Amino acid sequence: MKEFTYVRPAAVIEAVTLRAGRPGSRYLAGGTNLVDLMKIGVEQPDELIDVTGLGMDRIETTLDAGLRIGAAVSNSDLAVHPAVRQDFAALSQAILSGASGQLRNMATVGGNLLQRTRCAYFADISLPCNKRNPGSGCPALAGEHHNHAILGWSEHCVATHPSDMVVALMAYDATVEAHTPSGPVRIPISDFYRPVADTPHLETTLPEHALITGVTVPPAPPASSRYRKVRERASFAFATGSVAAALTVRAGAVHAVRIALGGAASHPWRASTAEAALLGEPATEDSFAKAAAAELAEARPLPHNQYKVALLRDLIVAVLGDLAVEAGA
Amino acid sequence: MGRVEVTLTVNGVRHAIDVDTRMSLLDTVRERLALTGSKKGCDQGQCGACTMLVDGRRVVSCLQLAIAADGREVTTIEGIADRDRLHPVQQAFVDLDGYQCGYCTPGQICSAVAVLQEYSDGWPSAVTAADEPAALDEVEIRERMSGNLCRCGAYAGIVAAVGRAAEA
């Protein structure tokens, strides 16, 4: 591992100033992703700025029954919080379905948003990777890609974003709060991840040197919500496909619906096409299947991940079916 | 460039240690404090052999930088027993063969001690039904212990031992 210095600022503005003054620095929170990447040479910071002591460790219920979650809140603390379990069930379920008990204790909300892909080519510095070394190529396209994206990818990168938590935050219309050298910014989560295009190394719309300080979530929709994840073993594995959904049914018809997909695309994917196709339709398996098919019509699977089209279709239909039963439709 | 002093309280004893910023908590405890019970398996946070408690919570110490744990309370496998009296989790592992080669065992036991605490604090797991505190049955134990791998495959004994300790 390359040598680095370590600093522990006492305030957010101090952290941001330090970061802006040192191009090779990185923010350190739980370290479960960054320290791992430093060990294998993918990340080589010359300074770590520890942001765990900046008072960003609180979960607050807002006056309108939404949430404000500090960026340094651990994944465990968020998942087990009573208000989260009661009103944002899919968020709690998503987090608990990710990683292990040890990692959830260490990992933070801010770090989870900024997780790097688990693509094996990204993690091997002896091989090309457009995300790690722009312009060098993407070996996954003609190589090992059974866990890779079927939606939203480009010929420059076919990797997925590995987060479970963010899939749920997408469905709940969260907003990311950050602090930049010129002041605070708020970014709706739907605008937070960039399309891959020809710049897979630029993953988010966070301004340069910005520090994520928290996430706000508006009041939960009056609906049952759920997160369901499929993976290659029963626990402690990344999603081959996952769905976060919330459904409101009135008089047998879909009144409101939100669907987000994980393991499917270059970033957690809001299934807007499926949502639009469902509004006003009968809350039946037939409608759910048609909506899923509409969303996946734009899927572009590669030879090893064609299974994901059927898997995600079936997941969407199953989760919406369960929610419809819960809603008494 | 990157030498720093950290203060760690390990198993109740306070240590001021001069470390390289790159040192993990695992390497610090093993190499500098000669507490070699915690094991280095994958060194990537995937196997759980290095599990310790930091401020009472289980972590994988291979991904924890020592400097970032400055001032914290650390419990390793050497600090789990009450002097000569084994912790109920340790006793259950002995009684029910919760191991074969033993390499993953310190991490398994530290993790299980934390699982019992999390369970008694009312923490749900991914397999807990929505609104009820499920019993710590085999399904719950397997899910909550999934961060600790055993290459010998002694899982049947491990699950039985954690279940026995939960009843103690």
Interface residues (C-beta under 8 A of the other chain):
Chain A: M1 E3 F4 T5 Y6 L28 G31 T32 V35 D36 K39 L48 D50 T52 S76 A79 V80 R85 A89 S92 Q93 L96 S97 A99 S100 G101 Q102 L103 N105 M106 A234 S235 F236
Chain B: M1 G2 V4 D20 T21 R22 S24 D43 Q44 G45 G48 T51 R57 R58 V59 V60 L63 Q64 L65 I67 A68 S111 A114 V115 E118 D121 G122 W123 P124 S125 A126 A130 R142 E143 R144 M145 S146 G147 N148
